[in-house]
Amino acid sequence: MRRKQVFGKVFAAGVSALALSISSMGVWQPAVQAEETEAVSEAAEDAQSGAFVPAAPIGTEVGAGIRDFKFTTYDGRELSLYETLQEKKMVLINCWASWCGPCQAEFPFMEEAYEKYKDDVEVFAMSCEEEDSDEVLADYVAEMGMTFPVGRDEAKIYNDYSTGYIPLSIVVDRYGVVCLAEVSSQSSSAAFERLFDVFCAEEYPESVILDGFPPAVPDEEPVDPAKLAEVLGGEGLTYVNPEDEYNWPFVIEEDHVASTNQEENSTASSLDVKLTAAEGDVFALDYKESTEMGFDFLRIYVNGEQVKFSSGERDWTTWGYQFAEAGDYTVTLSYEKDEASSEGEDTVWLKNLRLLTGEDATALMESLPVYPMAEETMLSISSENAREVVINDPASWITGAFGEYRAYIVSGETAEFTAALAEGLDAESAVFNNSFDGVAKVLSDCVEDDHYVYTVNGLNSYATTGSGYTQVALIPSADTADETILLFAGEADLNTFLIRNSREDTGVISTTWKYADGSAPETVNVITEVEALAEGEALYQLVFVDENGNPVEGAIANVCDDSSCSPMTSDANGMISFAKPAFAYHIQVIKVPEGYEYDTTQESYLDEKGGVTTFTLGTK
């Protein structure tokens, strides 16, 4: 399954530093960091606090018992997990945050299912964002219409089961055993109802361990293989419906067959074709598709190895696969949907399956389009109005959100790109995409000479769209890492983007940047929107330069309030940036790099409203 990075959006709540990443499951990475807890070592003692004892030894993995904990809701109710399990058949612990879009998306479906199952099911909706106060949660609950218990994860349950992303759903069954810990955003109430049905069954003699939410059960019966053969044809081809209770069959429509898993997320509609081929023979078919570009795919496998994947809008098209050696083969034709969203008719259609030999095989392969191929896949920006920047990201929050990337500041409203595709990849399936308008194009529609071209006709900015960056991605295949470029409409957007999202607990802005040619930014980190700061905060920036105005890295200054001091070090841009409650901070330079001099007895105070203060160092 792919990561839906292209549609990622950065949200900020108060002073949270968010490293965000949306996946094929539609999930975001929270600012909360996993902390060491003494939960497991104290578990045995906790279990003695009441009559309820888990049926499995207490641990922090799926299949183990869970420790007891207290959960206080935003409106002051106190709940105990073990006491709740004495009354309910299961508890769904949902770890989330108010800024998390996928969390918000699934709550209406969770609520709808909860209303049907609340006699047997309890939900603990536990925010793992420290800035989600009771007041924030109260407003959120009122807006979303949530009736299940909502509060903060003060027991740090998220830390016990976290993989670094939310929403995280943890299922605890009636025996106190963790049966599921799934990072995903569900897109229907039926998904929760299927989950609840498993654990609320009257006959539930032992814990059932799941590796994900139960998929939808097909409501179509498989078609008789003999009838499939009559419609699809193909001498020497044998049709087989996969023996999988969760497989959605293909059904007959006039002279073709169609997938049946429309709008059923996390499902597959598959058909196997068995054949015996000689070396050079070609398996061919005609297909049509109307699917979510880049995320829901027609996939074709030969003996389990994927040889073709395709998505988007495509009218009847011929495709062929040539066998390199003689043998018995199983060709699997499968329409596979990810965990969220549908587009178009959400269907693939197949017809005219055949096994070609000799001249017929050669003729078909020669008739198929030939696209430019290269030694390696590459995405490059070709706009003259683009300047590459290098971001110093010591906490790796940007790579955590976007993977490997390059970044540019672009003047103007458009950006042009060229791309190359490595041998073995499919230009009819590889996709360009961008986060400005979401327009996706397959590379086969973007051929120009010996490469591929793509234009983004607009850039995000905080002033226009509310987003500080535009992400452009080349998605070569479902199993190959994306080529990603981040675009910023100007220095101010890049500065604000970093300030909003690289805040440390101390308030220090840990991420800085410079141009790839080595030149420093023309502006200091200027914050452009008040909501990037928490109420009562101000942004302070200390700039260290030499007599010629060049930045000085490595100067150390003590930043003090009435109760404590924090030593901070200037970065490669000669800058110390921090956001703290408004205060006239006392500053004393305590050390300068070798080769520089400064009177360290001097003291200064910052304007409590924030701003830039410059320190000029002498050179020896």
Secondary structure, DSSP 8 states (H G I E B T S, - for coil): ----GGG------TT--------TT--B--S-------HHHHHHHHHTTSS---SS-B-SSTTSB----EEEBTTS-EEEHHHHHTT-SEEEEEEE-TT-HHHHHHHHHHHHHHHHHTTTEEEEEEE--TT--HHHHHHHHHHHT--S-EEE-TT-HHHHH--S-B-EEEEEETTSBEEEEEE-----HHHHHHHHHHHH-S---S----SSS-----SS----HHHHHHHH--TT-EEE--S-TTEE--EEETTEEE---TT-SS-EEEEEEEEEE-TT-EEEEEEEEE--TTTSEEEEEETTEEEEEE-SEEEEEEEEEE-SS-EEEEEEEEEE--SS---TT-EEEEEEEEEE-HHHHHHHHHHS-----BSS-EEEE--TTEEEEEEE-TT-HHHHHHSS-EEEEE-SS-EEEEEE-BTT--TTT-EEEETTT---EEGGGSEETTEEEEEE-----TTTTS-S-EEEEEE--TTS--EEEEEESSHHHHHHHHHHH-B-TTSBB--EEEETTS---SS------GGGS-TTEEEEEEEEE-TTS-B----EEEEE-SS-EEEEE--TTSEEEEEEES---EEEEEE--TTEE--TT--EE--TT-EEEEEE-EE-
